[in-house]
Amino acid sequence: MPHIVHKKLRLTYRLYATGRRKTIALKIHRDGQVDVRAPQHISLTMVRRFVDKRADWILEKQRYFQELLLRVRDIRSCVRMFYQI
């Protein structure tokens, strides 16, 4: 899988290149997976630069989803405890 190294962190992403796309887009999944969608004619160097330029934003979103998952787990455990009493 393609990756970049940003601030000593390895950022791995899945690259989808299609002939119909005209712009590069990022998608961060709830599990932290990063998808990059790009036109076929864009070079891998340009894709890497794009991801590197937005690496801080990507890491921020990954942290957000990780914290959200922890909060959801806490809420679920509280609800279970409430209904077990």
JOQUI-V654637 format. One record per run of one state. SS is the DSSP state (helix for helix, strand for strand, loop for the rest). FROM is the first residue (numbers start at 1). TO is the last residue. If there is no record, write none. Layout:
<<SS	FROM	TO> <SS	FROM	TO>>
//
This chain:
<<loop	1	2> <strand	3	6> <loop	7	8> <strand	9	12> <loop	13	13> <strand	14	18> <loop	19	24> <strand	25	28> <loop	29	33> <strand	34	39> <loop	40	43> <helix	44	53> <loop	54	54> <helix	55	84> <loop	85	85>>
//
